[in-house]
Amino acid sequence: MSVPGSINLRELGGYPTKDGQVIRWKKLLRSGDMSRLTIRATWQLARYGLAYDIDLRSPFEHEMAPDQIPKSTSYLSYPVYPLGDGEHSDLPIEGHETDQKEDFLHPYEMMVMNKHAQLAFRMLFATLLQNEQPDKSVLFHCAAGKDRTGVAGFLVLSALGVDYTLIKRDYLLTNLVYETSDQHELRKKLQNDNLAAFINDLNSSFNVQGASLDAARQVIIKNYGSIQEYLVKAMQLSAADLADLRRLYLQKN
């Protein structure tokens, strides 16, 4: 969808699932930076039915570039990376505790295995389950709309039963988006010397590689046996929760 001032914002509606259904339109959106939306864009999103704006960035990133959203939209801070000193978010208190100090070979492995990151994605699913009204949508985003948002999209689409081949194709669409954008201006806006080195490393290149998402999927299967088990154990989604997600976000083809 074309929203003035947005970066890498797109609908997830229309994707087919393995059981023959499709994702409803006007229910799921993914995006990059939301700080430069025009007034016209906020009106557009309000008419579109944007109910929740889930920010996967750090509170510091939000402070530097606050989201511009409709007044009717609920803003929720669910940072994927552990919080810095003095930072606060909308995550439950346990998410602010000292986290495990695992060493992962790939940053995408951290995003699916780190306990704080898992809490952020669990809260994303909790919000998705709250979005029960028809034609009311949930948007989740980070800075460039590629890494944190890409992993979130992978988990959400997996829970809805979309085949991994299609999930990976949607993930790689980011490359096409940035190939047709003014990359110099985007880099200037998104890079910030005050951000943690880890965040800068992820945002320094706009291209995403399929191998990165593969790494997340493989470490999940290695540690949990399957994506389904990860959704149940790490995301704490019951059979009823998964059924509700599919009832809310899917329809017959």
C-alpha positions as CSV (number, residue, x, y, z in Angstrom):
1,M,0.0,0.0,0.0
2,S,1.2,3.5,-0.7
3,V,1.4,5.7,2.4
4,P,3.1,9.1,2.1
5,G,6.3,9.2,4.2
6,S,6.3,5.5,5.0
7,I,9.3,3.1,4.6
8,N,8.8,-0.5,3.4
9,L,5.2,-0.5,4.6
10,R,3.1,-3.3,3.1
11,E,0.1,-5.5,3.6
12,L,0.3,-9.2,4.5
13,G,-3.3,-9.8,3.3
14,G,-3.9,-12.3,0.5
15,Y,-1.2,-14.8,1.3
16,P,-2.5,-18.4,1.0
17,T,-2.1,-20.9,3.8
18,K,-1.2,-24.6,3.5
19,D,-4.9,-25.6,4.4
20,G,-6.3,-23.6,1.5
21,Q,-7.3,-20.3,3.3
22,V,-5.9,-16.8,2.8
23,I,-4.9,-14.0,5.1
24,R,-7.6,-11.4,5.4
25,W,-7.0,-7.9,4.0
26,K,-6.9,-4.9,6.3
27,K,-5.7,-7.0,9.3
28,L,-1.9,-7.3,9.1
29,L,0.7,-4.7,8.1
30,R,4.5,-4.7,8.4
31,S,6.7,-1.6,8.0
32,G,9.9,0.2,8.6
33,D,10.3,3.7,10.1
34,M,7.0,5.4,10.9
35,S,8.4,8.8,12.1
36,R,7.9,10.7,8.8
37,L,4.3,9.9,7.9
38,T,2.5,12.9,6.6
39,I,-0.8,14.2,8.0
40,R,-2.5,12.7,4.9
41,A,-0.9,9.3,5.7
42,T,-2.2,9.3,9.3
43,W,-5.7,10.1,7.9
44,Q,-5.3,7.2,5.4
45,L,-4.3,4.8,8.2
46,A,-7.1,5.9,10.4
47,R,-9.6,5.2,7.5
48,Y,-7.8,1.9,6.9
49,G,-8.6,0.9,10.5
50,L,-5.2,0.8,12.1
51,A,-5.9,-0.2,15.7
52,Y,-2.4,-1.1,17.0
53,D,1.1,0.2,16.1
54,I,3.7,-2.2,17.6
55,D,7.2,-0.7,17.7
56,L,9.9,-3.4,17.9
57,R,12.7,-0.8,18.2
58,S,14.4,0.3,21.4
59,P,12.9,3.1,23.4
60,F,15.9,5.2,22.5
61,E,15.2,4.7,18.8
62,H,11.6,5.7,19.4
63,E,12.7,8.8,21.3
64,M,14.9,9.9,18.4
65,A,12.2,9.2,15.8
66,P,8.7,9.0,17.3
67,D,6.0,7.3,15.3
68,Q,3.4,9.5,13.6
69,I,0.2,7.6,13.8
70,P,-3.6,8.4,14.0
71,K,-4.9,9.5,17.4
72,S,-7.2,6.5,17.4
73,T,-4.3,4.0,17.1
74,S,-2.8,2.4,20.2
75,Y,1.0,2.7,20.3
76,L,2.8,-0.3,22.0
77,S,6.6,-0.5,22.6
78,Y,7.8,-4.1,22.4
79,P,11.6,-3.8,21.9
80,V,13.2,-6.9,20.6
81,Y,16.7,-6.0,21.9
82,P,17.3,-5.9,25.7
83,L,16.6,-2.5,27.3
84,G,19.3,-0.1,28.1
85,D,19.7,1.6,31.5
86,G,16.8,3.8,32.2
87,E,14.7,2.6,29.3
88,H,11.1,1.7,29.7
89,S,8.7,-0.1,27.4
90,D,5.2,-1.8,27.4
91,L,6.7,-5.2,28.0
92,P,5.8,-6.9,31.3
93,I,8.2,-6.3,34.2
94,E,9.9,-9.7,33.8
95,G,11.1,-8.5,30.4
96,H,13.3,-5.9,32.2
97,E,15.2,-8.5,34.2
98,T,18.8,-9.6,33.4
99,D,18.6,-11.8,30.4
100,Q,20.6,-14.9,29.4
101,K,24.1,-14.2,28.0
102,E,24.0,-16.7,25.1
103,D,26.5,-16.3,22.3
104,F,24.9,-16.9,18.9
105,L,26.7,-17.2,15.6
106,H,24.0,-15.2,13.8
107,P,22.0,-12.2,15.1
108,Y,18.8,-13.8,13.8
109,E,19.5,-16.8,16.1
110,M,19.5,-14.3,19.0
111,M,16.2,-12.8,17.9
112,V,14.4,-16.2,18.1
113,M,16.3,-17.7,21.1
114,N,17.0,-14.8,23.5
115,K,14.5,-14.7,26.3
116,H,13.9,-10.9,26.1
117,A,13.3,-11.1,22.3
118,Q,10.9,-14.0,22.8
119,L,8.9,-11.9,25.3
120,A,8.6,-9.1,22.8
121,F,7.3,-11.5,20.1
122,R,4.9,-13.1,22.7
123,M,3.5,-9.7,23.4
124,L,3.0,-9.2,19.6
125,F,1.0,-12.3,19.5
126,A,-1.0,-11.2,22.6
127,T,-1.9,-8.0,20.8
128,L,-2.9,-9.9,17.6
129,L,-5.3,-11.9,19.7
130,Q,-6.8,-8.8,21.1
131,N,-7.6,-7.4,17.7
132,E,-11.0,-9.0,17.3
133,Q,-13.0,-6.3,15.5
134,P,-13.5,-6.7,11.7
135,D,-11.4,-4.5,9.5
136,K,-9.2,-3.4,12.3
137,S,-5.5,-3.9,11.6
138,V,-2.2,-4.4,13.5
139,L,1.0,-3.0,12.2
140,F,4.4,-4.0,13.5
141,H,7.7,-2.3,12.5
142,C,11.3,-1.6,13.4
143,A,13.7,1.0,11.8
144,A,14.3,-0.4,8.3
145,G,11.5,-3.0,8.3
146,K,13.8,-5.8,7.5
147,D,15.4,-7.6,10.4
148,R,13.3,-7.4,13.6
149,T,10.2,-6.9,11.4
150,G,11.3,-9.8,9.2
151,V,11.6,-12.2,12.1
152,A,8.3,-11.0,13.4
153,G,6.7,-11.6,10.0
154,F,8.2,-15.0,9.8
155,L,6.7,-16.0,13.2
156,V,3.3,-14.5,12.5
157,L,2.9,-16.0,9.1
158,S,4.2,-19.4,10.4
159,A,1.5,-19.3,13.1
160,L,-1.1,-18.7,10.4
161,G,0.0,-21.6,8.4
162,V,1.7,-19.9,5.5
163,D,4.3,-22.1,3.7
164,Y,7.9,-21.2,4.5
165,T,8.6,-20.7,0.8
166,L,6.1,-17.8,0.7
167,I,7.3,-16.4,4.0
168,K,10.8,-16.2,2.7
169,R,9.6,-14.6,-0.5
170,D,7.8,-11.9,1.5
171,Y,10.9,-11.4,3.6
172,L,13.0,-10.9,0.4
173,L,10.6,-8.3,-1.0
174,T,12.5,-5.8,1.2
175,N,15.3,-6.0,-1.3
176,L,13.0,-4.8,-4.1
177,V,11.6,-2.0,-1.9
178,Y,15.0,-0.6,-1.2
179,E,16.4,-1.1,-4.7
180,T,13.7,1.4,-5.9
181,S,14.2,3.9,-3.0
182,D,16.6,6.8,-2.4
183,Q,19.0,4.7,-0.4
184,H,21.3,7.7,0.5
185,E,18.4,9.5,2.2
186,L,17.3,6.4,3.9
187,R,20.7,5.6,5.3
188,K,21.2,9.1,6.5
189,K,17.8,9.0,8.4
190,L,18.2,5.5,9.9
191,Q,21.9,5.5,10.9
192,N,22.7,7.1,14.2
193,D,26.1,7.1,15.9
194,N,24.4,7.0,19.3
195,L,22.7,3.7,18.7
196,A,24.1,0.5,20.1
197,A,26.7,-1.1,17.7
198,F,24.6,-4.1,17.3
199,I,21.6,-2.1,16.0
200,N,23.8,-0.2,13.6
201,D,25.3,-3.4,12.3
202,L,21.8,-4.7,11.4
203,N,20.7,-1.4,9.9
204,S,23.9,-0.6,8.0
205,S,22.8,-2.6,4.9
206,F,19.3,-2.5,3.5
207,N,19.6,-5.8,1.7
208,V,18.3,-8.9,3.4
209,Q,19.5,-12.4,2.6
210,G,17.5,-15.6,2.6
211,A,20.2,-17.3,4.6
212,S,19.5,-15.0,7.5
213,L,15.9,-16.1,7.8
214,D,17.0,-19.7,7.2
215,A,19.4,-19.4,10.2
216,A,16.5,-18.3,12.5
217,R,14.3,-21.2,11.3
218,Q,17.1,-23.8,11.6
219,V,18.0,-22.8,15.2
220,I,14.4,-23.1,16.2
221,I,14.1,-26.6,14.7
222,K,17.4,-27.6,16.3
223,N,16.3,-26.4,19.8
224,Y,12.5,-27.0,19.7
225,G,12.1,-29.8,17.1
226,S,9.7,-27.8,14.9
227,I,8.2,-24.3,14.4
228,Q,5.0,-25.6,15.9
229,E,6.7,-26.6,19.1
230,Y,8.4,-23.2,19.2
231,L,5.0,-21.4,18.9
232,V,3.7,-23.5,21.8
233,K,6.7,-23.5,24.1
234,A,8.5,-20.2,23.4
235,M,5.5,-18.1,22.3
236,Q,3.2,-19.8,24.8
237,L,0.4,-20.1,22.3
238,S,-2.2,-22.8,23.2
239,A,-4.1,-24.8,20.6
240,A,-7.0,-22.4,21.3
241,D,-4.8,-19.3,20.7
242,L,-3.6,-20.7,17.4
243,A,-7.2,-21.4,16.4
244,D,-8.2,-17.9,17.4
245,L,-5.4,-16.4,15.4
246,R,-6.5,-18.3,12.3
247,R,-10.2,-17.4,12.9
248,L,-9.3,-13.7,13.2
249,Y,-6.8,-13.4,10.4
250,L,-7.8,-16.0,7.8
251,Q,-10.7,-16.5,5.5
252,K,-11.7,-19.1,3.0
253,N,-10.1,-18.7,-0.4
